[in-house]
């Protein structure tokens, strides 16, 4: 799994495990200096299926954390929907750790577990949806 894909999966990881792993890598990376941290708005683009143009549905509230780790010589970035500052900071730490080669196996293992859990949840949801499906011919 590549680093970017791992970070995509880590957004959905269980918060306790995510924060614990971020704390572990924080010790190896040294102190962090915030480059930019706080809430922001991002546009939600949508592709028009008929005409092919792009338009924006609105804005989404996000919390982003961009941290610099001078002793390790890396930077990390994390952004999440909503105002989950701890999760965004944890993702920034894990991004930096992947770049620095710190705890890579543990980070990738957590990302794999988050992906498996998410896929299982989606499968459960689709099974519930399937039970409510109607055959149009029988109506």
C-alpha positions as CSV (number, residue, x, y, z in Angstrom):
1,X,0.0,0.0,0.0
2,X,1.4,3.4,-1.0
3,X,1.7,6.2,1.6
4,X,-1.1,8.3,0.1
5,X,-3.5,5.3,0.0
6,X,-2.5,4.5,3.6
7,X,-3.4,8.0,4.7
8,X,-6.8,7.8,2.9
9,X,-7.6,4.7,4.9
10,X,-6.2,6.1,8.2
11,X,-8.8,8.9,8.1
12,X,-11.4,6.2,8.9
13,X,-9.3,4.3,11.5
14,X,-10.5,3.8,15.1
15,X,-9.6,7.0,17.0
16,X,-8.0,5.4,20.0
17,X,-5.6,3.3,17.8
18,X,-4.9,6.3,15.6
19,X,-4.0,8.6,18.5
20,X,-1.9,5.9,20.2
21,X,0.2,5.3,17.1
22,X,0.6,9.0,16.5
23,X,1.8,9.4,20.0
24,X,4.4,6.7,19.5
25,X,5.7,8.2,16.3
26,X,5.7,11.7,17.8
27,X,8.5,10.7,20.2
28,X,10.7,9.5,17.3
29,X,10.0,12.6,15.2
30,X,10.7,15.2,17.9
31,X,8.7,18.4,18.5
32,X,6.4,19.7,15.8
33,X,6.1,23.2,14.7
34,X,2.7,24.1,13.1
35,X,3.0,25.6,9.7
36,X,-0.8,25.9,9.4
37,X,-3.5,24.5,11.6
38,X,-7.2,25.2,12.0
39,X,-10.6,25.0,10.4
40,X,-11.3,25.8,6.8
41,X,-13.7,25.4,4.0
42,X,-13.2,23.4,0.8
43,X,-15.4,23.4,-2.3
44,X,-17.4,20.3,-3.2
45,X,-17.0,19.8,-7.0
46,X,-19.6,17.8,-9.0
47,X,-19.3,16.6,-12.6
48,X,-22.4,17.3,-14.6
49,X,-23.2,13.9,-16.3
50,X,-25.2,15.5,-19.1
51,X,-23.1,18.4,-20.2
52,X,-19.7,17.3,-18.7
53,X,-19.1,20.6,-16.9
54,X,-18.0,20.9,-13.3
55,X,-20.0,22.9,-10.8
56,X,-19.8,23.2,-7.0
57,X,-22.4,21.9,-4.7
58,X,-21.3,24.0,-1.8
59,X,-18.6,24.0,0.8
60,X,-17.5,21.5,3.5
61,X,-16.0,22.3,6.9
62,X,-12.6,20.7,7.4
63,X,-9.9,20.8,10.0
64,X,-6.4,20.7,8.7
65,X,-3.0,20.4,10.3
66,X,0.3,21.0,8.5
67,X,3.2,20.3,10.8
68,X,6.9,20.6,10.4
69,X,9.3,18.4,12.3
70,X,12.7,20.1,12.1
71,X,14.8,17.4,13.9
72,X,13.5,14.7,11.5
73,X,13.6,17.0,8.5
74,X,10.0,16.2,7.3
75,X,6.6,17.8,7.2
76,X,3.2,16.1,7.6
77,X,-0.3,17.1,6.6
78,X,-3.7,15.9,7.8
79,X,-7.2,17.0,7.0
80,X,-10.5,15.7,8.1
81,X,-14.2,16.6,7.7
82,X,-15.6,18.5,10.6
83,X,-13.6,19.9,13.5
84,X,-11.7,16.8,14.7
85,X,-8.4,18.6,15.5
86,X,-6.8,15.6,17.3
87,X,-7.5,13.3,14.3
88,X,-6.0,15.8,11.9
89,X,-2.9,16.3,14.0
90,X,-2.5,12.5,14.3
91,X,-2.7,12.1,10.5
92,X,-0.1,14.8,10.1
93,X,2.2,12.9,12.5
94,X,1.7,9.7,10.6
95,X,2.2,11.4,7.2
96,X,5.6,12.7,8.5
97,X,6.5,9.3,10.0
98,X,5.9,7.6,6.6
99,X,8.2,10.1,5.0
100,X,10.9,9.6,7.7
101,X,10.6,5.8,7.6
102,X,9.4,5.7,11.3
103,X,7.0,2.9,12.3
104,X,6.1,2.3,8.7
105,X,5.0,-1.3,9.3
106,X,2.7,-0.3,12.2
107,X,1.2,2.5,10.2
108,X,0.5,0.3,7.2
109,X,-1.0,-2.4,9.4
110,X,-3.4,0.1,10.9
111,X,-4.3,1.4,7.5
112,X,-5.0,-2.2,6.3
113,X,-7.1,-2.8,9.4
114,X,-9.1,0.4,8.8
115,X,-9.6,-0.6,5.2
116,X,-10.9,-4.0,6.1
117,X,-13.2,-2.6,8.8
118,X,-14.6,-0.1,6.3
119,X,-15.1,-2.7,3.6
120,X,-16.9,-4.9,6.1
121,X,-19.2,-2.1,7.2
122,X,-20.0,-1.2,3.5
123,X,-20.8,-4.9,2.9
124,X,-23.1,-5.0,5.9
125,X,-24.8,-1.9,4.7
126,X,-25.3,-3.2,1.2
127,X,-26.8,-6.5,2.6
128,X,-29.3,-4.4,4.4
129,X,-30.1,-2.4,1.3
130,X,-30.5,-5.7,-0.7
131,X,-33.1,-6.9,1.7
132,X,-35.3,-3.9,0.9
133,X,-35.0,-4.3,-2.9
134,X,-38.2,-4.8,-4.8
135,X,-38.6,-6.6,-8.1
136,X,-40.5,-4.2,-10.4
137,X,-42.0,-7.1,-12.4
138,X,-43.8,-8.4,-9.3
139,X,-45.5,-5.1,-8.7
